[in-house]
Amino acid sequence: MSLNIYMDVDGTLINSNEGVDPRAKDVLEQIRRKLNVDHPDSGMFLWSGAGADYARSKAKDHGLTAYFDGFAGKPDIIIDDNPPSTFPRKAILWQGDNQWQNLTKSVFTTFSPSPELLNLVGDIVQNVQNTDLLYQGLYGINPLRYPIPFFGDLENAEVLTLAVNPSSTEFHEERGWGQGMDAAKISFRLVNYYRLWNPPPHKWFTERETTLRRNGCSYNFNAAHIDLSPRATLSMRTFSSSPGQFINMIKRDANEWLLEILRLAKNAKEIWFYGKIVAQGDWPRIEVFIQESLPEVWQEMQRFKHMKI
């Protein structure tokens, strides 16, 4: 598999002091050596919004030109028959020189989905099929429906957003879910959910993506979404007068699967809680519901920094 790496100049290779971290040369040499051995058809390139000549001059100033195969300006116009193919499989958000020490590992981590994730999705699909009759009254009329344990690159995400469960409108005809998808096809669709050109992500994610970007994050490169239940149902408000069956579904599925989903999010450091959950009387916020009704799940979540949105 090819692995072309593009590195930025200002703010990444060149730090805020207009210098290069002492660790950079050794790390670039490690990456260069591993590319030569494991990805000989690939390259490492230095690019900048200021153009190729600028990128080359900065590398030359610091004696680093030998590690790069070429120099380029960042693209302003892309002409391609398949624009989504230009989206990176991985983007590393650079936040400071302390990242040099782990950069090689970050660059060469296995691309998702892993065998563990494929197996988990397969188990969830089978379990949901076996128990779906219990919750038929919660679903919409769309006959096509798959369990959705996550949206996005769960295994490489640094930030997780958490809500209650997917919407049945995810499976409208124009959303492009095909008939007869197995666990592998579902997994690959979900890992690449935010990278797809057509269809785009469900409109529910627009506001959440805006919030993520305000905080230097994005579903496109370092965030993924999970829910308490993978079953796509009608809106929670539909069950506000009689929430018993819906709450039962949420508790059952979260206790059954959410711990495993969280453990596969190996790089996640933060979890962002979105909204409330249906209940009689006042609706509790989702994190309060988890703390009171799902104590094992809440305990696992203590390894993350919490944010309430």
C-alpha positions in Angstrom: 0.0 0.0 0.0 1.4 3.4 -1.0 1.9 5.9 1.8 2.7 9.4 0.6 3.4 11.8 3.5 3.0 15.6 3.2 4.4 17.7 6.0 3.7 21.4 6.6 6.5 24.0 7.1 5.5 26.9 9.4 4.1 25.8 12.7 5.0 22.2 12.1 8.5 21.5 10.8 9.5 25.1 11.8 8.3 26.0 15.3 7.1 29.2 16.7 10.7 30.2 17.5 11.6 30.0 13.7 13.7 26.9 14.5 13.6 23.1 14.2 13.3 20.9 17.2 16.5 18.9 17.9 14.5 15.6 17.6 13.3 16.4 14.1 16.3 15.1 12.1 16.3 11.7 13.8 12.6 11.3 13.5 12.6 12.3 9.8 15.4 9.8 9.2 13.4 7.0 10.9 10.4 7.8 8.7 12.5 8.0 5.6 14.1 4.6 6.3 10.8 2.9 7.0 9.3 4.3 3.8 12.2 3.0 1.8 11.8 -0.5 3.3 8.1 -0.9 3.6 6.6 1.6 1.1 9.2 1.9 -1.7 6.6 3.3 -4.1 5.8 6.2 -1.7 7.4 9.5 -0.7 7.7 12.2 1.8 7.0 15.8 0.7 7.3 19.2 2.3 4.6 21.7 1.4 3.6 25.2 2.4 0.9 27.7 1.6 3.8 30.0 0.7 4.8 27.7 -2.2 7.3 25.1 -3.2 10.4 27.4 -3.3 9.7 28.5 0.2 9.3 24.9 1.5 12.6 24.0 -0.2 14.5 26.9 1.2 13.4 26.2 4.7 14.5 22.6 4.4 17.8 23.7 3.0 18.4 26.2 5.8 18.1 23.4 8.3 19.9 20.7 6.4 16.8 18.5 5.9 16.4 18.4 2.1 17.7 14.8 1.8 14.7 13.5 3.7 12.1 14.8 1.3 11.3 13.6 -2.2 9.9 16.9 -3.3 8.5 20.3 -2.3 5.1 21.8 -3.1 2.6 24.4 -2.4 -0.6 23.4 -0.8 -3.3 22.7 -3.4 -5.8 25.5 -4.2 -7.6 23.8 -7.0 -8.1 20.0 -7.4 -9.2 18.6 -10.8 -10.1 15.0 -10.3 -12.7 12.5 -11.5 -13.0 11.2 -7.9 -12.4 14.2 -5.5 -12.9 12.0 -2.3 -9.7 10.1 -3.3 -7.7 13.3 -2.5 -8.9 13.2 1.1 -6.1 11.9 3.4 -6.5 8.5 5.0 -5.0 10.1 8.1 -4.3 13.7 9.2 -2.1 14.4 12.2 -3.1 17.7 13.9 0.2 19.3 14.9 0.1 21.0 18.3 3.7 21.4 19.2 7.2 20.0 19.2 6.4 17.5 21.9 4.8 15.4 19.1 8.2 14.6 17.5 8.9 11.9 20.0 5.8 9.9 18.9 5.5 11.0 15.3 6.9 7.8 13.7 4.5 5.7 15.6 1.6 8.0 14.7 2.5 7.9 11.0 2.7 4.2 10.7 -0.2 3.0 12.9 -2.3 0.4 11.2 -5.2 1.8 9.2 -8.6 1.0 10.5 -10.7 -1.1 10.5 -8.6 -3.7 12.4 -9.6 -7.3 12.7 -10.8 -6.6 16.2 -13.1 -3.9 15.0 -14.4 -6.1 12.2 -15.1 -8.9 14.7 -16.9 -6.5 17.0 -19.1 -5.1 14.3 -19.9 -8.7 13.2 -20.9 -9.6 16.7 -23.1 -6.5 17.0 -24.8 -7.1 13.7 -25.6 -10.7 14.7 -26.9 -9.7 18.1 -29.1 -6.9 16.8 -30.6 -9.3 14.2 -31.4 -11.8 17.0 -33.0 -9.2 19.3 -34.7 -6.8 16.8 -38.2 -8.2 17.3 -38.0 -6.8 20.9 -37.9 -3.2 19.5 -40.0 -3.2 16.3 -42.2 -0.5 17.7 -39.3 1.9 17.9 -38.3 1.8 14.2 -39.5 3.8 11.3 -41.1 2.3 8.1 -37.8 2.1 6.2 -37.2 -1.7 5.7 -33.5 -1.2 5.2 -31.6 -0.8 8.5 -28.2 -1.8 9.9 -26.7 -1.3 13.4 -24.3 1.6 13.6 -21.8 1.2 16.5 -19.8 4.3 15.5 -19.3 6.9 12.8 -15.8 7.7 11.6 -12.3 6.3 12.3 -13.0 5.1 15.8 -9.6 3.4 16.3 -7.5 6.5 15.4 -9.8 9.2 16.8 -8.5 11.4 19.6 -12.0 12.9 20.4 -15.3 11.0 20.7 -18.7 12.6 20.6 -21.4 10.7 22.3 -25.2 10.8 21.8 -28.1 8.4 22.4 -28.6 6.5 19.1 -28.7 6.9 15.3 -31.7 8.3 13.5 -33.9 6.2 11.2 -33.5 8.9 8.6 -29.8 7.7 8.1 -31.4 5.0 6.0 -33.4 7.1 3.6 -33.0 6.0 0.1 -30.7 8.8 -0.9 -28.3 7.9 1.8 -26.8 5.1 -0.3 -27.0 2.2 2.0 -27.1 -1.0 -0.2 -29.0 -4.2 0.4 -27.2 -7.2 1.9 -24.2 -5.4 3.4 -22.1 -7.7 5.7 -20.1 -6.7 8.7 -17.0 -5.9 6.6 -18.8 -3.6 4.2 -20.6 -1.9 7.1 -17.3 -1.4 8.9 -15.5 0.2 5.9 -18.5 2.4 5.2 -18.6 3.7 8.8 -14.8 4.2 9.1 -14.9 6.3 6.0 -18.2 7.9 6.8 -17.0 11.5 7.0 -14.7 11.1 4.0 -17.4 10.1 1.5 -18.3 12.7 -1.1 -21.6 11.2 -1.9 -23.6 10.8 0.3 -22.2 13.5 2.7 -22.6 12.9 6.4 -26.1 13.1 7.9 -27.2 16.7 8.4 -27.3 16.0 12.2 -23.5 16.2 12.2 -23.3 19.7 10.7 -23.7 21.5 14.0 -21.4 19.1 15.8 -18.7 19.5 13.2 -18.9 23.3 13.6 -18.4 22.9 17.3 -15.5 20.5 16.8 -13.8 23.0 14.4 -14.1 25.8 16.9 -11.9 23.6 19.1 -9.4 22.7 16.5 -10.9 19.2 15.8 -12.9 17.6 13.0 -14.6 14.4 12.2 -12.5 14.5 9.0 -9.2 13.8 10.8 -9.3 13.3 14.6 -12.9 12.7 15.9 -15.4 10.0 15.7 -19.0 9.6 16.9 -20.5 6.8 19.1 -24.0 6.3 20.6 -25.4 4.4 23.6 -27.3 2.1 21.2 -26.4 1.2 17.6 -30.1 0.8 16.6 -31.6 3.6 14.4 -35.0 4.5 15.7 -37.6 7.2 15.4 -37.0 10.5 17.2 -36.8 10.2 21.0 -39.6 12.7 21.3 -41.9 10.0 19.8 -41.5 8.0 23.0 -41.7 10.9 25.5 -45.1 9.8 26.9 -44.1 6.2 27.1 -40.3 5.8 27.2 -40.0 2.4 28.9 -39.2 0.3 25.8 -36.8 2.9 24.4 -34.9 3.2 27.7 -34.8 -0.6 28.0 -33.1 -0.8 24.6 -30.6 1.9 25.4 -29.6 0.3 28.7 -29.4 -3.2 27.2 -27.3 -2.1 24.2 -24.9 0.2 26.1 -24.2 -2.5 28.7 -23.7 -5.1 26.0 -21.4 -3.2 23.6 -20.3 0.2 24.7 -17.4 -0.9 26.8 -15.9 -2.8 23.9 -16.4 0.2 21.6 -14.7 2.5 24.0 -11.8 0.1 24.4 -11.2 0.0 20.7 -10.9 3.8 20.7 -7.3 3.4 21.7 -6.1 6.9 20.9 -9.1 8.8 22.3 -8.4 11.3 25.1 -11.7 13.3 25.2 -15.4 12.4 25.2 -18.0 15.1 24.4 -21.5 14.5 25.6 -24.4 15.8 23.4 -27.8 16.5 24.7 -30.4 14.8 26.8 -32.2 11.4 26.9 -35.9 10.8 26.9 -37.5 10.2 30.2 -40.8 10.9 32.0 -40.7 14.3 33.5 -37.5 16.3 33.1 -35.2 14.8 30.5 -31.7 14.2 32.1 -28.5 15.1 30.3 -26.9 12.0 28.7 -23.9 12.0 31.1 -26.2 12.1 34.1 -28.2 9.2 32.7 -25.0 7.2 32.2 -23.7 7.9 35.7 -27.0 6.8 37.2 -28.1 4.0 35.0 -24.9 2.6 33.4 -22.3 2.6 36.2 -19.8 0.3 34.5 -19.8 2.4 31.4 -19.4 5.6 33.4 -16.4 4.0 35.2 -14.7 3.3 31.8 -15.4 6.8 30.7 -13.3 8.2 33.6 -10.2 7.7 31.5 -11.4 10.5 29.2 -11.5 14.2 29.6 -15.2 15.1 29.7 -16.9 18.0 27.8 -20.6 18.9 27.9 -22.0 20.3 24.7 
